[in-house]
């Protein structure tokens, strides 16, 4: 009898897992249910799509015939609301019941909804899905100025893309430094200078008090210090939560996500339930603690291993460290590992590049590399990632610490 595989979530982890399962089990029933109303799209490029820079064909990940060809039943616009592990069923918002032999939870993250007074006014946007991106694209055409609230990675992306359309951009950042806590101090300085060159008006230590308007249309954004910014368009990106609330009564072990072992199985002795992507709290191979890796590349890698292990392809461990690529203007960052910034007992070492916009910051602990920030396109990125995953001995890096001028070339010689 064919096995029934149920995947909750149609993002990179879920669809990669479905494809891997199909490659291993040609007879399997594979059902993917998702709250998304459109098939998987490349979320990192949604800011470009939302301002009209690229078309729909450049953001869709799979061709139209993919799901039919792979015999994957895709049920969109349906939200999972309850998991019953004993009965091995998932209930949805439409009261539909889906049974399974193996279940993958890959529900990703959901943006935090703003609570400011006036956040429901016309002209105020967050970024849930492609449908909201379509609406934002229309609003951009009639705007002259936009206020971006939230200094995180999505906020930075949107501020930059809005500026490329010719809009005046007011960028409200709650922290005292743009880029914090994702980047080190030097990286934050470079990012600040880059936005200055773009002529983006960055306001740090900014607390929004309310969004104000007339006739249900946004007119201005008011800060707690009394400053007001007139605009009929506001984009809000104040963080996200892991979409696992529907599992609170399931009996699964959950913190920020579903706790899984190195094989991406749930931590409750139920080998029928797996999790991957932003919904999973994986065991970090370096620090031996559970973390969530919130990026596209790692989600794909986790989905592939989860699908393999679900379909009996021979158990494989997930031992990939976090690797996040981020472009800001002419800056190209790779954030590698999970201990690259704030870590007790860690040593931070800087290595200069050939230009002020190139550098490597390496964090070591007990003679091993645990994280790095690489600014610039350098082959050393792969070497650093490999050394973290292999936990290579780098105690010889201490020889470079006393040098006044340390270069990326000096660092490369250690590999």
Secondary structure per residue as TSV (DSSP state, phi and psi in degrees):
chain	resnum	aa	ss	phi	psi
A	1	X	-	360.0	136.5
A	2	X	-	-66.5	139.8
A	3	X	-	-77.0	149.6
A	4	X	E	-106.3	117.5
A	5	X	E	-108.3	125.3
A	6	X	E	-114.2	127.4
A	7	X	E	-120.2	123.3
A	8	X	E	-102.3	106.8
A	9	X	-	122.7	127.0
A	10	X	-	-111.3	26.1
A	11	X	S	-86.5	-163.0
A	12	X	H	-61.0	-39.0
A	13	X	H	-67.9	-47.1
A	14	X	H	-64.9	-47.8
A	15	X	H	-72.7	-35.5
A	16	X	H	-62.8	-41.4
A	17	X	H	-63.1	-43.7
A	18	X	H	-59.8	-42.3
A	19	X	H	-66.2	-41.1
A	20	X	H	-64.5	-42.1
A	21	X	H	-60.3	-45.4
A	22	X	H	-62.8	-37.8
A	23	X	H	-65.3	-26.4
A	24	X	H	-96.3	-23.9
A	25	X	-	-137.7	97.3
A	26	X	T	-71.8	-19.3
A	27	X	T	-99.1	-5.8
A	28	X	-	-64.2	148.4
A	29	X	E	-90.7	119.4
A	30	X	E	-118.8	117.9
A	31	X	E	-119.5	129.8
A	32	X	E	-115.7	122.5
A	33	X	E	-113.7	144.0
A	34	X	-	-153.2	144.0
A	35	X	S	-72.3	-21.3
A	36	X	-	-60.2	147.3
A	37	X	S	-98.6	-4.1
A	38	X	S	-130.0	155.7
A	39	X	S	-61.5	170.0
A	40	X	-	-54.3	132.9
A	41	X	B	-126.5	162.7
A	42	X	-	-82.2	93.8
A	43	X	G	-58.9	-35.4
A	44	X	G	-59.0	-20.7
A	45	X	G	-101.7	7.9
A	46	X	H	-63.4	-31.2
A	47	X	H	-60.6	-39.3
A	48	X	H	-65.1	-40.5
A	49	X	H	-66.4	-38.3
A	50	X	H	-68.1	-19.7
A	51	X	T	-106.1	6.4
A	52	X	T	85.0	13.8
A	53	X	S	-76.0	-34.1
A	54	X	S	-127.5	159.9
A	55	X	-	-94.3	175.2
A	56	X	G	-62.5	-34.0
A	57	X	G	-67.0	-22.0
A	58	X	G	-87.3	-6.8
A	59	X	T	-112.9	-19.3
A	60	X	B	-76.2	133.8
A	61	X	-	-84.9	-41.4
A	62	X	S	-110.8	146.2
A	63	X	-	-69.5	161.6
A	64	X	T	-55.6	-38.0
A	65	X	T	-85.9	1.6
A	66	X	H	-58.7	-50.0
A	67	X	H	-68.2	-35.4
A	68	X	H	-69.7	-44.8
A	69	X	H	-60.3	-40.8
A	70	X	T	-87.5	2.1
A	71	X	T	53.1	49.4
A	72	X	E	-106.6	120.0
A	73	X	E	-82.1	114.0
A	74	X	E	-106.1	114.6
A	75	X	E	-110.9	100.5
A	76	X	-	-94.4	161.4
A	77	X	S	68.7	24.9
A	78	X	-	-128.6	128.9
A	79	X	-	-104.9	127.6
A	80	X	E	-69.6	133.9
A	81	X	E	-121.5	-19.0
A	82	X	E	-157.7	139.6
A	83	X	E	-117.2	127.3
A	84	X	E	-113.2	101.8
A	85	X	T	-68.5	-34.9
A	86	X	T	-64.6	-43.6
A	87	X	T	-85.2	-11.0
A	88	X	T	56.1	56.3
A	89	X	E	-138.4	153.5
A	90	X	E	-120.9	132.2
A	91	X	E	-102.9	146.2
A	92	X	E	-114.1	174.3
A	93	X	T	-63.1	-22.0
A	94	X	T	-90.7	8.2
A	95	X	-	67.4	19.6
A	96	X	-	-78.9	148.7
A	97	X	E	-116.5	127.1
A	98	X	E	-118.0	122.3
A	99	X	E	-90.4	165.5
A	100	X	-	-156.4	154.5
A	101	X	S	-94.4	-38.0
A	102	X	E	-132.4	138.2
A	103	X	E	-123.6	135.1
A	104	X	E	-116.9	125.4
A	105	X	E	-98.3	112.4
A	106	X	-	-139.7	51.2
A	107	X	-	-82.6	-4.2
A	108	X	-	68.4	-144.5
A	109	X	E	-125.1	160.9
A	110	X	E	-125.9	136.4
A	111	X	E	-64.6	143.7
A	112	X	-	-71.5	127.8
A	113	X	-	-76.0	130.9
A	114	X	-	-66.2	143.5
A	115	X	-	-108.7	5.4
A	116	X	S	-62.5	144.1
A	117	X	B	-57.0	131.5
A	118	X	T	91.7	3.5
A	119	X	T	-71.2	-7.6
A	120	X	T	-97.5	3.2
A	121	X	S	-65.1	152.6
A	122	X	B	-65.2	133.8
A	123	X	T	104.1	-4.1
A	124	X	E	-104.5	127.4
A	125	X	E	-129.5	145.9
A	126	X	-	-119.3	-172.3
A	127	X	-	-129.5	91.0
A	128	X	S	-88.0	-46.7
A	129	X	S	-158.4	-174.5
A	130	X	H	-66.2	-30.5
A	131	X	H	-64.2	-43.0
A	132	X	H	-66.7	-35.3
A	133	X	H	-62.7	-38.2
A	134	X	H	-62.5	-43.5
A	135	X	H	-65.9	-38.8
A	136	X	H	-65.2	-38.0
A	137	X	H	-58.7	-39.3
A	138	X	H	-68.2	-42.3
A	139	X	H	-65.5	-33.8
A	140	X	H	-61.8	-34.0
A	141	X	H	-61.5	-31.4
A	142	X	T	-101.4	4.2
A	143	X	-	-98.7	154.1
A	144	X	S	-114.8	-26.2
A	145	X	E	-140.5	147.7
A	146	X	E	-133.6	141.8
A	147	X	E	-106.2	122.8
A	148	X	E	-103.9	124.5
A	149	X	E	-109.4	118.7
A	150	X	-	118.8	117.2
A	151	X	-	-95.8	21.5
A	152	X	S	-79.3	-167.5
A	153	X	H	-65.5	-42.5
A	154	X	H	-67.6	-40.1
A	155	X	H	-59.3	-42.6
A	156	X	H	-63.4	-43.2
A	157	X	H	-59.7	-47.2
A	158	X	H	-68.5	-39.4
A	159	X	H	-59.4	-43.2
A	160	X	H	-66.7	-45.1
A	161	X	H	-67.8	-38.4
A	162	X	H	-58.8	-40.6
A	163	X	H	-65.2	-34.0
A	164	X	H	-65.7	-19.4
A	165	X	T	-84.9	-5.8
A	166	X	T	97.8	-3.0
A	167	X	-	-69.1	146.1
A	168	X	E	-77.3	130.5
A	169	X	E	-115.6	123.3
A	170	X	E	-102.9	119.6
A	171	X	E	-111.5	107.8
A	172	X	E	-94.5	118.3
A	173	X	-	-117.9	125.0
A	174	X	S	-70.8	-35.9
A	175	X	S	-78.1	172.4
A	176	X	S	-88.3	1.8
A	177	X	S	-145.6	127.0
A	178	X	T	-69.7	128.3
A	179	X	T	104.8	-21.2
A	180	X	T	-75.3	135.0
A	181	X	T	-101.6	15.0
A	182	X	T	-77.8	-29.6
A	183	X	S	-120.4	159.6
A	184	X	-	-75.3	175.2
A	185	X	H	-60.0	-43.2
A	186	X	H	-67.7	-39.2
A	187	X	H	-61.7	-41.3
A	188	X	H	-61.7	-39.1
A	189	X	H	-63.5	-44.7
A	190	X	H	-61.6	-41.2
A	191	X	H	-65.1	-43.3
A	192	X	H	-59.4	-44.4
A	193	X	H	-65.1	-35.7
A	194	X	H	-65.5	-43.5
A	195	X	H	-68.4	-31.0
A	196	X	H	-64.5	-42.1
A	197	X	H	-64.5	-30.4
A	198	X	T	-76.1	-10.0
A	199	X	T	65.5	38.0
A	200	X	-	-89.6	130.9
A	201	X	E	-84.1	100.1
A	202	X	E	-93.4	125.9
A	203	X	E	-116.6	110.6
A	204	X	-	-91.0	168.2
A	205	X	S	52.9	37.9
A	206	X	-	-99.0	122.4
A	207	X	-	-113.2	120.3
A	208	X	E	-77.7	130.7
A	209	X	E	-94.4	-45.3
A	210	X	E	-164.0	161.2
A	211	X	E	-109.2	128.9
A	212	X	E	-120.5	150.4
A	213	X	E	-165.1	-179.6
A	214	X	E	-132.6	145.9
A	215	X	T	52.8	39.0
A	216	X	T	67.4	14.6
A	217	X	E	-112.9	130.5
A	218	X	E	-57.5	137.1
A	219	X	E	-124.1	-30.4
A	220	X	E	-162.1	162.4
A	221	X	E	-117.3	124.6
A	222	X	E	-106.7	130.7
A	223	X	E	-94.3	162.9
A	224	X	T	-66.8	-22.0
A	225	X	T	-87.9	5.9
A	226	X	S	97.1	-12.7
A	227	X	-	-69.1	144.5
A	228	X	E	-130.3	137.8
A	229	X	E	-122.8	115.1
A	230	X	E	-74.8	131.1
A	231	X	-	-171.3	145.2
A	232	X	S	-100.6	10.4
A	233	X	-	-140.2	129.4
A	234	X	E	-140.1	130.5
A	235	X	E	-112.7	129.4
A	236	X	E	-117.5	125.0
A	237	X	-	-137.3	87.2
A	238	X	-	-110.2	27.5
A	239	X	-	113.2	-179.3
A	240	X	E	-147.2	159.0
A	241	X	E	-119.0	152.4
A	242	X	E	-76.3	128.7
A	243	X	S	-80.9	68.8
A	244	X	-	-125.5	12.0
A	245	X	G	-59.5	-32.0
A	246	X	G	-67.8	-9.1
A	247	X	G	-100.8	5.7
A	248	X	T	-61.1	-28.4
A	249	X	T	-106.5	17.4
A	250	X	S	-84.0	-19.0
A	251	X	-	91.8	-5.9
A	252	X	-	-71.9	151.1
A	253	X	-	-81.7	118.4
A	254	X	B	-132.8	133.4
A	255	X	S	-119.0	-101.3
A	256	X	S	-80.3	-21.9
A	257	X	S	-152.0	-171.3
A	258	X	E	-76.3	121.8
A	259	X	E	-70.7	126.1
A	260	X	B	-127.7	159.9
A	261	X	-	-88.3	-170.5
A	262	X	T	-68.1	-14.1
A	263	X	T	-98.4	5.8
A	264	X	S	69.0	22.9
A	265	X	B	-87.4	147.0
A	266	X	B	-62.9	149.4
A	267	X	S	-86.1	52.3
A	268	X	S	-144.3	27.1
A	269	X	S	62.5	25.3
A	270	X	-	-114.4	99.6
A	271	X	T	-79.1	9.4
A	272	X	T	-92.4	-13.5
A	273	X	E	-114.6	125.9
A	274	X	E	-124.7	164.4
A	275	X	E	-147.0	149.3
A	276	X	-	-154.1	161.9
A	277	X	G	77.7	-154.7
A	278	X	G	-67.9	-12.1
A	279	X	G	-84.7	-12.8
A	280	X	E	-102.2	140.3
A	281	X	E	-107.2	99.0
A	282	X	E	-87.2	160.9
A	283	X	E	-81.9	112.9
A	284	X	-	-66.4	127.8
A	285	X	T	-68.8	-20.8
A	286	X	T	-92.0	-47.5
A	287	X	T	-96.5	-5.4
A	288	X	-	55.4	43.3
A	289	X	S	-144.6	161.0
A	290	X	E	-82.0	131.9
A	291	X	E	-138.4	165.7
A	292	X	-	-110.0	126.5
A	293	X	-	-95.9	107.9
A	294	X	-	-99.2	68.2
A	295	X	S	-153.0	160.4
A	296	X	H	-64.0	-45.4
A	297	X	H	-60.9	-46.8
A	298	X	H	-68.6	-32.9
A	299	X	H	-62.6	-41.0
A	300	X	H	-63.9	-44.9
A	301	X	H	-62.2	-41.6
A	302	X	H	-66.8	-41.4
A	303	X	H	-60.7	-40.1
A	304	X	H	-63.9	-43.9
A	305	X	H	-71.3	-40.3
A	306	X	H	-61.2	-46.1
A	307	X	H	-60.9	-41.8
A	308	X	H	-60.9	-47.2
A	309	X	H	-71.9	-31.7
A	310	X	H	-67.0	-38.2
A	311	X	T	-92.5	7.9
A	312	X	T	74.9	34.8
A	313	X	S	-82.8	12.2
A	314	X	-	94.5	116.7
A	315	X	-	-56.6	128.3
A	316	X	-	-122.3	139.1
A	317	X	-	-84.8	148.7
A	318	X	-	-96.3	114.0
A	319	X	-	-133.7	31.5
A	320	X	-	-94.0	128.3
A	321	X	-	-78.3	161.4
A	322	X	-	-66.7	138.3
A	323	X	E	-144.6	105.2
A	324	X	E	-117.1	123.2
A	325	X	E	-96.5	135.8
A	326	X	E	-142.5	125.2
A	327	X	E	-105.0	134.0
A	328	X	E	-131.2	104.2
A	329	X	T	60.0	-120.8
A	330	X	T	-93.8	8.2
A	331	X	E	-95.0	140.0
A	332	X	E	-126.4	111.8
A	333	X	E	-108.8	143.7
A	334	X	E	-122.7	121.0
A	335	X	E	-101.9	115.1
A	336	X	E	-116.9	133.6
A	337	X	E	82.6	178.3
A	338	X	S	-114.1	-3.2
A	339	X	-	-117.1	30.2
A	340	X	S	-79.9	-14.5
A	341	X	S	-119.4	-70.5
A	342	X	S	-109.7	106.3
A	343	X	-	-148.2	125.9
A	344	X	T	-65.1	131.0
A	345	X	T	80.6	1.8
A	346	X	-	-87.1	146.2
A	347	X	E	-107.8	130.7
A	348	X	E	-106.0	127.5
A	349	X	E	-125.0	131.6
A	350	X	E	-105.6	139.6
A	351	X	E	-129.6	124.7
A	352	X	E	-81.4	150.1
A	353	X	-	-100.0	-167.4
A	354	X	S	-78.7	-19.4
A	355	X	S	-128.7	162.5
A	356	X	T	-61.8	-18.3
A	357	X	T	-93.1	14.3
A	358	X	-	-127.8	129.7
A	359	X	E	-165.4	164.7
A	360	X	E	-130.7	129.8
A	361	X	E	-113.4	120.2
A	362	X	E	-114.3	131.4
A	363	X	E	-105.0	126.2
A	364	X	E	-118.6	153.5
A	365	X	E	-147.3	126.9
A	366	X	T	53.0	41.1
A	367	X	T	80.0	10.2
A	368	X	E	-128.1	145.9
A	369	X	E	-75.8	128.5
A	370	X	E	-117.2	-12.7
A	371	X	E	-173.6	162.5
A	372	X	E	-159.0	151.8
A	373	X	E	-117.7	121.7
A	374	X	E	-114.1	120.3
A	375	X	E	-110.2	116.3
A	376	X	S	116.9	163.0
A	377	X	-	-90.4	99.9
A	378	X	-	-130.7	139.2
A	379	X	T	-64.5	-19.8
A	380	X	H	-64.5	-17.8
A	381	X	H	-56.5	-47.5
A	382	X	H	-64.3	-40.3
A	383	X	H	-65.3	-40.1
A	384	X	H	-65.9	-42.9
A	385	X	H	-61.2	-44.3
A	386	X	H	-62.9	-40.2
A	387	X	H	-67.4	-33.2
A	388	X	H	-67.8	-46.9
A	389	X	H	-66.4	-35.0
A	390	X	H	-87.4	-6.3
A	391	X	T	51.9	48.7
A	392	X	-	-67.1	151.1
A	393	X	B	-77.2	119.9
A	394	X	-	-124.6	32.0
A	395	X	G	-62.6	-21.2
A	396	X	G	-70.1	-10.2
A	397	X	G	-65.7	-24.8
A	398	X	H	-59.4	-24.6
A	399	X	H	-63.5	-26.0
A	400	X	H	-89.5	-14.3
A	401	X	H	-62.1	-36.6
A	402	X	T	-79.0	-9.6
A	403	X	-	-71.3	135.7
A	404	X	S	-68.6	-42.5
A	405	X	S	-114.1	107.6
A	406	X	-	-110.5	130.0
A	407	X	B	-110.2	163.1
A	408	X	H	-61.7	-32.8
A	409	X	H	-63.7	-39.6
A	410	X	H	-61.3	-42.4
A	411	X	H	-63.9	-40.5
A	412	X	H	-60.2	-30.5
A	413	X	T	-68.6	-15.8
A	414	X	T	-79.7	-14.0
A	415	X	-	-90.3	360.0
